[in-house]
Amino acid sequence: MTNSFPGPPPTRHHRTPRGINLQDRGLIFQPLVRLDWNLYKPAATNAVINDGYVTTAVWNDADTARSGVQPGHWNEIDFTAGPNLKFLNDGTLE
């Protein structure tokens, strides 16, 4: 028995429904650089909010083999920024 469905022809890469490009050649380097910027630190040790900071980050995808929908050695870069709070000496809200 054979099952088939209409779709694009086979390729050397596969993009998942979430947009992730899978590959099976070469080495993949995915460096991440993250910086935390402290904005608030209370003078009292028993404060409700113990720490407030912003996280910034950048992530890259570089490969030794050309890959992707538009083949190349560099495929993607993602920037991230977000607030973080530490409270009651135990909880974290990111």
C-alpha positions as CSV (number, residue, x, y, z in Angstrom):
1,M,0.0,0.0,0.0
2,T,1.3,3.5,-0.9
3,N,0.2,6.8,0.7
4,S,1.0,10.1,-0.9
5,F,-0.1,13.7,-0.7
6,P,0.4,16.7,-2.9
7,G,3.3,18.9,-1.9
8,P,6.6,20.4,-3.0
9,P,9.2,18.2,-4.5
10,P,11.9,16.7,-2.3
11,T,14.8,19.0,-1.4
12,R,18.1,18.8,0.6
13,H,16.5,20.6,3.6
14,H,13.2,20.4,5.5
15,R,11.4,23.3,7.0
16,T,9.1,22.3,9.9
17,P,5.7,23.8,10.5
18,R,7.3,26.1,13.1
19,G,9.7,27.4,10.5
20,I,12.7,25.5,11.6
21,N,15.1,24.5,8.8
22,L,16.6,21.0,9.4
23,Q,19.8,20.0,7.7
24,D,22.1,17.0,7.7
25,R,25.4,18.3,6.3
26,G,28.4,20.2,7.8
27,L,28.8,21.7,11.3
28,I,26.3,24.2,12.7
29,F,27.5,27.1,15.0
30,Q,24.8,28.9,17.0
31,P,26.4,31.4,19.3
32,L,24.3,33.2,21.8
33,V,25.4,36.5,23.6
34,R,23.3,37.6,26.5
35,L,23.6,40.8,28.6
36,D,21.6,41.5,31.8
37,W,21.2,45.2,32.6
38,N,20.5,45.7,36.3
39,L,17.9,48.6,36.7
40,Y,16.8,48.2,40.3
41,K,18.4,46.8,43.5
42,P,16.7,47.9,46.8
43,A,18.7,49.1,49.8
44,A,16.5,47.1,52.2
45,T,17.2,43.3,52.4
46,N,13.5,42.5,53.1
47,A,12.0,44.3,50.2
48,V,9.1,42.8,48.2
49,I,11.0,43.3,44.9
50,N,14.6,42.1,45.3
51,D,15.9,42.8,41.8
52,G,14.8,44.3,38.5
53,Y,16.7,44.0,35.3
54,V,16.4,43.8,31.5
55,T,17.8,41.0,29.5
56,T,19.1,41.6,25.9
57,A,20.4,38.8,23.7
58,V,21.4,38.0,20.1
59,W,21.5,34.5,18.6
60,N,23.0,33.5,15.2
61,D,23.0,30.4,13.0
62,A,26.1,29.9,10.9
63,D,27.0,26.7,9.0
64,T,30.1,25.1,7.3
65,A,27.8,23.7,4.5
66,R,25.6,26.0,2.5
67,S,21.9,25.3,3.5
68,G,18.5,26.8,3.8
69,V,15.8,28.0,1.5
70,Q,18.2,30.5,0.0
71,P,21.5,28.5,0.4
72,G,24.2,30.2,2.3
73,H,26.6,29.8,5.3
74,W,24.6,32.2,7.4
75,N,20.9,31.6,7.9
76,E,19.3,33.5,10.8
77,I,19.7,36.0,13.5
78,D,17.3,36.6,16.5
79,F,17.3,39.5,18.9
80,T,15.6,39.2,22.3
81,A,14.9,41.8,25.0
82,G,12.7,41.4,28.1
83,P,12.1,42.5,31.7
84,N,12.9,40.3,34.7
85,L,11.8,40.8,38.3
86,K,12.9,38.8,41.4
87,F,10.6,39.1,44.4
88,L,10.1,37.8,47.9
89,N,13.7,36.4,47.9
90,D,12.4,33.3,46.0
91,G,10.3,34.1,42.9
92,T,11.2,35.2,39.4
93,L,9.0,36.8,36.8
94,E,10.6,36.9,33.3
